[in-house]
Every structure is written in C-alpha cells, then in structure tokens.
C-alpha cells in the first residue's frame, strides 16, 4: 500500500515551492519559498506522517509589494529533490500541458518516480494564465481546444508509461513515431494523477483521466456533498471511481479568538493589496465583482490574502479538527493545506490537530 493510501482523510502541504506560499501578505514571517525552507518543511511533514506535497505550477507572480508567488521552484525538478530527501511522503509535479512535451515530460516524471520508489504524483493543468504563456511564447488555445490538447497529451504520456513496444501517435496537437520509454514508473501501473476542473468540459476531462479530482469549496457542507455526488456520477460515466481533492488554508491557535485575530492580521491588515487585487480579479467573474454584496467582497479578499482564494479553516484545535471531519464526511478525501508560514505553524497543527483526527478515526 502506498503511504498516500494509508488514511481515509489525507493531508498535505500546498504551494510551499512558491514565495508567499498561499498567503499574499506582508507579515515578517511571510514564506520566502527558498529550497532550504522547502527542505525543512518537507522533512517536518514527512516525519509528522502527512501524506503528500503539492506544488503550485507558477511562472509569473501576482504583483504587489513582494510580487506574490513571483519566486517559484519548478515542480518536476523540485519533486525529484524532495523525493530524494524523504522516506514516505508523496510529492506531486504540476504540469501545464502546452508548455511540456509529452515524451520528454514522461521521462522526467519516471525519473522522479524512480527516485521516490513510486511516490511521485502528477497534477495536470491544461492552462489558464495567459501572461505565463506569453512569457514562454506559447499561444493559449481556446477553452475547448485546451482540453483536446490535454487529452492527447495524457494519452501519449500514459501509453509511454505502460507500453512495452514502440508506438506511433498522430493527433491534432502531437505526433510521435516509434516512441518507447525505459525504464517504466516505479508506481504500480502509473503515478497517481490529479486534475482540477470548474467548467463542465474541465470536469469531464478530470473525471475521464484522473485518480483524484480537484474541486474548490465555495459553499456549505450539504451543498458540497451534492456537488461531489455529481462529480462521482460523471466519473462513473467513464467507468471510473475517483477520489476528491480540495485546497484550504489553516489558522489554528489555542483559542478561537487568537486564531481569528491572527487570520485578520495577516490576511487583511497586512495583506499585500496589489497581489490581492490581482488574485480577486482573476477569480471573480469578469465584470461581476463590483456588483457583489460588500460582505462577499470582503470574504473574497480575505480568502485571497489568506490562501490564494482557498477555503479557510480557522479556529482552536477542536474546531479545526471538527471542520476537517465534517468536510471529509461530505466527500472530500484529501486536503492540500496552506499556512502563513509552513515551518512555524505546522508543529502546532501536528501536535494538536493530528491526534484529534486520529481519535476521530479518520487517520
């Protein structure tokens, strides 16, 4: 059994390869995202028994005082280094399909998987950030075409991982001749694949190709359960049974008052306003943000400053553990977590929240 599969409720760190992590803030303890910091946080997470590390695939920052996420470690080379330095934890690579040749990338991912003894995972992104594509001189396809290209890419990569004989592939976006990949992944069958999708086309792509589908939390628990039921039904239409991933950020302190005060301090009072503006502009529906109620605007801005728009889990250890359990009962299998500072804040989570989750029977 993979380390990743040991627990019903799976926990990992998200975005630690980027400056700022998930927090667009100006606080002194802001995450710098250096390799030294990544290595320290990774070893801490591995020793704590966390299940995975998920990097952000980022090529250009969001601006602001610190150019939030502007400094980033490329995810496939990052994963290889992480896997060499750890024993049990899984490390994902995040791949923007149009920027990565499928045969070359299949080889890179096999190398990382061999280094980790089967602990590499793939997070597929079909593309959304036009500024980053412009940096690379790559034209971003229309929405539908992105997923058509993504499907060809996945077909070639998975065939390279599994085929023992040379193969040809002739598609609209890729053409390969006599492709044969050696060695094969150390993972059984293939590395674990995760993919996100918010549109109907994106969700269908994830349901067809992923082992776990990444979905954001925007609503209360009963609505989450209904949404997950729809996603699982979509996967069943492709004769597949998939798990559910989400992203969140955690602020845990001995009391709820302390947690709420720190949340407000780093995500609102000390928010990197320029970066928050950029994040909100990208995530709010174009032309609709100004029409939203003021409370919703404040919530969106706090979530942008606190966790790149992720779902906030804020409170004392009992409250934080209970929220994880409730969301897990609603159908979420894996939580990719951000902290304002991973090495400073993970130890309290490790010592106080993890034992509560174990007592709850989900880990």
N, C-alpha and C positions, 0 to 999 in steps of 0.2 A: 504494500500500500504506500502511495506517495504521502509524504509529510502533509501536503496540501489537503489530502482527503481524510485526515485523522479526525477532524472536528466537524460537527454539524454546522456550527456558526464559525466561519473562517474570518480571520482578521489579518490585515496587513497595512503597511505604510504606503502612502500615495504621494508622489510629487517631490520626494526628497532630493532628486537629482537636479532640481532647478533652484535658482536663487529665489528666496521668498517661500519656497515650497508652495503650499496652498494659501498663504497669508499675505495679502497685499497691504503691508503695514510698515510703519516707520519705527517700531519699538527697538530699543537697543539689542534685545535678544533675537531680532529678526534672523531667520535662517539664511545662511550665505550659500549653502549648497556646494561647498568645496568637496573634493574627493575625500579629504581627511574626515570631514563631518559625516559624509555618506558612509564611510567605512565604520566609524564609531557607532552610528545609529543602526547600521546593518547588523553588526555583531551583537549589539544590545537586543535587537529584535529577534535574532536567531536564538540567543540564549534564553530569552523570555518565552520561546515557543510559538511566536507568531508564525503565520502560515505563508506569507508572500510579501514581496516588494513590487510595487507597480510604479514605473517612472512615467513622467509626462514627456511626450514627444514634442519638444518645443524648439523652434529655430529662431524665433524673434520674440522680444519681450513686449509687455503691455504698457511700457512708458511709466510715467510718474517719477518721483524723486529717485527711486532705486532701480528704475526700469524692471519692474516686477517680472520674474521668470526670464529676464534677458540673458542671464548666465545659466547655461544648462550643459549637462554631460550627456552626450549622445547615447541612446538607450541600449543598443546592441553591444557596443564595447563596454559600456557601464555594467550590463548584466554579466558579461564574461568575467570582469574583475570581481564583481560581487559574488558570483558562484565559486570562484577560486578561493575566496576568503571566508566562506561559510560552510556549514555542515548539513543543515536540514532545510532551511527556508527556500522557497521558490522565488526566482527573480524573473520578471517579465521583461520583454523588449517591446517597445511601442513603435510600430512601423506605419508611416504614411505611404500608402501603396504607390502613388505615382512617382515618388522620389527614390524608390528602391527596386532595382532589377530583381525579378523573382528568383532566378537561378543563383545569382551571387548572394542574395539575402538568405536563400535556403541553406547555402553552405555556411554563412556566418552564424545562423541560428543553430545548425547542427554542431558547430564548433562550441558554442556556448553551452548547448545541452550536454555535449560530451564532457566539458569541463565540470559541469554541475552534476554529472551522473544521473541525468533525467529530470533536473529541477528547473529547466528553462520553460517559460510560457510566452505566448505571443499575444499581444494586444493589437488588433488590426484597426487602422483608421483609414478611411477612404478619402479623406481630405475635406477641409472646411475653411482654412485660414489663407485667404488669397495673398496677403502680404508675405507669408512664408514661402509660398510657391513662387512669387515674383523674385524673391531672393535667389532661388535656385534656377531661375529662367525656365520654369515649367508652367505651362498654361493649365489652369484648373478647369476640369471638364464641367459640363452641366451636371445637375444633381443626379439624374438617371444614369448618365454615362459614367459617373464616378463608381457606381456600384456594378455596372457592367465590366469596367476595367478591374474592379476589385475581385469579381468572381473569376475572371481569367487568371488573375494573379494567384488567388487561393488554389485554383485547380492545378496550376503548374507547380506551386510550392509543395502541395500535399502529394502530388504524383512523384516529384523528385524525392521526397522523403520516403516513399513507400515502394517505388518501382525498382525491381532488380535488373531490369533490362533497359537499354536506351529507348527513349521515346521522342516523338515529334509532337509539336503543338502549333497549330496555325489558327490564330484568333484575330479579332479586330485590333487589339492593342499589343499583343505579343506573338512572336513566332520564334520557336526554338527547334533545333534539329539535333538529334542524337544525344539528348540530354540524359546524363547518368550521374547520380550523386553518391559518392562514397566518402566517409562512412555514413551510415544511417543514424538517425537520432537515438540517443540512449533511452529516451522515453518509450514506454510501451505504445506501439502504433505510431503516435505522433505527439509533439508537445501540446499541452493544453492551450486552447485558443479562446480568447475573449474578444468580443466586439460590441461596440455601442451603436445604438440607432434610435433616433427620436421620430423620424418620419416613417411612414408606412413602408417605404422602399428600404430604408435603413434597417428597420426591424425585421423585415423579411430576409435581408442579407444575413443579419446576425443569427436568426433562427435556423437558417439553412447551413451555416458554416461554423458556428461557434459551439464550444462546450459550455460556455457561460455567457449570458447576455448582460451587458452593462446598461442599467437604467437608472435615471436620476429620480430622487424623491422630491416631489413638489407638493404632495397632498397628505391628508391624514391616513392612518393605517388601514382603515377599511377600504378606502379608495385604492391604496397601494395593492392590496390583496386582489381586487378586481382587475387591476391593470396587469398584474403578474399572471393571473389566470388566462388573460387574453394572449399574453406573450407565450406562455407554455402551450396553449392551443395552437398558436401559429407554428411553433416548433414541431408539435405533433403532426401537423400537416406535411412536414418534411420527414416524418418517421423518426424524429429525434426527441430526446429528453434532455433538456438543458437546465443548468443552474442559473441563479440570478445574482449579479454583482451590483453594488452601488458604491457611491463615494460619499464621504461625510467628513466633518472635522469635529474634533473633540476638545472640549474645555472642561476639565474635571478638577475640582478643588474640594477641600474638606466640607465646605458648606455650599449650598446653592447660591447664597448671596455672594460669596467670594468668586464663584465661577461666573456668575452673571456680570459682576463688576469687571473682572478681567476680560471677559468677552467684549464688553462695551469699550473698555480701554484700548485694546489692541486693534479691534475691528472697526471702531467708529471714531473714537477720539484721536487715535494715532494712525488712522487709515492713510494709505498712500493714495490720495484723492485722484491724481491723474490716472493711476492704474485702475482704480475702482471705476472711474468713468469709462475707461476703455472696456473693462470686463462687462459692465452693465450694458453698454452699447452693443456688444457682440451677442449678449444672451437675451436681451429683451427683444420682443418682436419689433421690427423696424417701423418707426412712426407711431408706435403704440405706448411707449414708456411714459410720455407726458400725460397720457390720459388715465394712467393707473391711479388708484387711491393712494393718498400720501403714506399710509401705513404700509402698503405693499411696496412702495418705492423705498422706504426706509429698510424694510426687510431685505429687499434685493441688494441694496447697497451694503448692508451689514454682512450678508452671506458672501458677497463679492470680496469684501475686505477680510473676512474671517476664514474663507475657504474656497476661493475661486468659484463661488456660486454653489458649493456643495451643501449638503444637509447638515445643520448644526445639531450636535448632541452635547448639551451643556447642563452641568449640574454637579451634585455631590456623587460619590461612588455608587450609592444605591440607585439614584436616579439614572445615572449613565448606564449602569448595567441593565436596569429595567427597560430602558428605551431600546437597547440592543436586542433584548429578548423579545419585546413586542414586535419590532420590525422583522426579526427572524421568524416569528410566528406568522407574520403577514406574508412571508415567502422569500425574504432576502437571505441568500446563503452566504455571501461574502461581502465584507465591508472594507473598502480601501480608505484608510484614515489619514487625515492631515492633523498636524499640531503646529502651533505657532513656532515652537522650536522642538524638534523631534527628540534630541538627546536630553534636553532639560525637562520635558514633560512626559516622556514615555515611562520613566521609572515609577511615577505615582500611579499611572494607569496600570502598569504591570503589577504593582504591589497591592492595589486596592480593587481595581475593576476585574482583572482576570480571575482572582479567586472567587468573586461573586458569580461570574459567568460559569465557572466550574461547578459551584454549588447548585446553580440553576439547571445543570445537566446539559448545557449546550456546547461545552468544551471539555 
